């Protein structure tokens, strides 16, 4: 950016930084060097994310496929297990689909992303737009599947939130219904 008059500006191109920890590490190192601040050694290469499976991903996916699948096909269950790890969101999605089977529908043919994921994404108070759901909270944007149908489904999820379906319970004792 120096040739454009903003030499201190850094840009990152890639997936969201919470998932691209190596890019985040590089940016922090560059920023610290530029402002003359030392930083402690980064643990990103060795510290697992909080939602990461306790064991390897293959075993985690196998458990998901053998568990309560809410009638979802293998590719969707595999996708959800990989996308959400051991996060409570995976269990919440299974409960949502079990109680409202229409939420198990694929958003776009050929994609494992289901309507329940859009509803879950829309439930976050930080989600404000269709593009936020498509590009930052699902893989639809990264896989070039931001079709009119995907946009309509994301808008429907936002509309459901606006109509009182504001929050998806991640607590199994409270059930899977949105409130």
N, C-alpha and C positions, 0 to 999 in steps of 0.2 A: 504493500500500500504506500510505500515511501514515494514512488513516482507520482502518486495522486495527491500527495501533500498530507498524508496521515501515517507517518512512519511507525507510530506506536500501535496502530490498529492491527489486530490479529483476526484472521478468518479461518474457520475450520469447515471443510466440506466432507460430509459423510453422514452416518447415522447419528441419532441424537447422542449427546455426549454422555448421558448416563449409561448408555450401552457401549459406547466406544471409549473405554477407559484409557486405552493407549493414546488416543488423540488428546484426551483431556490431560494426561500426564505430560505430553509434549508441550501443550499450550501453557500449562502452569510453569514448566521449566523455562520456557522462553520468556514468559512474563516476569518471572523472578529474576532472571538474568538481566533483562532490560531495565528493571527498576532497582537492581543492585541489592536484592534481598536473598538471603540464603533460605533454602527450604529443607525440610527433613527428607530422607529417602522415601520415595513413593512405594507403596505396598500394592499397587493396583495389579501387578502381575501375579501376586501370590494370595491376596485376600479375596475370598469369594464374595459375591454379592449376597445380601441377606436372603434373597429368594432362591438362590442356587440350590439345586438338589444336594442332599447330604452325600449321596454316592454319585457314581458316574451317570451321565445323562441317559445312556442306553438303559441302565437299570431303572431309572426314574420313569422313562417312557414305558418300559415293559410293565411296571406297576400300574401306571395310569391305564394302559390298555387292558389289564386284567381286572381293574377296579370298576367302580360304578361309572358308566360311560354316558348315562342319560340317553342312550340310543344313538349316540353320535358315531360316525364312521371312523375307521382307523386313522386316516390322514388328519382329520380334525382333532381327534384326541391327542395324537402325536404333536401336532402344532400347538395346541393349548398347553400341553405338558412342557414343551420346550420354551414357549413364550412366557409362561407364568412361573415356571420352576416349581418350588414348593410353597409359593405364595398362597395366602388364603383366597386370593382371587380365583384360582383354579377351582377350588371347592365351591365357591360362590357361583361360578359359571355353571358348574354341573347342577347345582340346586336350581338355578334360574331356568335352565333348559328342562329339567325334570318337572318343574311346576308350570312352565309355559313353553311347550314344545316348539312353537313358532320361532322362538329365539335361537333354536338350533339350526335354522336355515342359513345356508351360505349367503354371504352378501353379494358375491360375484362368482359366477361359474368358474371352476378351476382353482379357486382360492379356498384355503381352509378357514378363513376368517368368517365367523358366524355373527348373527345379529346380536347375540348376548354380549359379545365383546364390545360392540358399539354402545350398547346400553350401559355396560360397566364403565366404559370410557366417559360417556356423557354424565355419569353420576358424580364424577369428580368435580368439585367446585372450581377447579382450575381449568376445566375444559370449557371453552367459550365458542368455538366455531367448528364447522364441518371440517375444515382443513386441519384443525388441531386433532380431531379424531382420526382422520385418514392418514395424515403424515407423521404424527407424533405418538399416537396411542395405539395404532395397529400397523401392520405391515403393508396395508393397501397402497399407500403412497410410494413406499420403497420398491414395490413390485409392479408399479405402473398400472394399478387397477383402480384408479379414481374415476370410474365410469359414472355416467348419470345415475345408474342404479345404486352404486356405492354412495354417491352424494345424497341421494334421496333417503337411503337407509340411515346415514349418519344424521341427516336432518330430522328424521323420525325419532331417533334416539334423543336428540336435543329437545324435540317437541314433547316427548314423553316426560322428560325431566321438568319442563316448563308447566306441564299439566299435572304436576304433583308426584310424578315418579322421579323423585329427586335423588334418592340415595339407595344404593344396593347394599344390603347387609352382608358383611363378611363373617358374621357371627352365626355358626351353625345352629345355635340355640334359638335364634330369632327367625330362622327360616330363610328362604331364598327370595321372598317377595320384596320388591322395592317398596319404599315407603316415602 
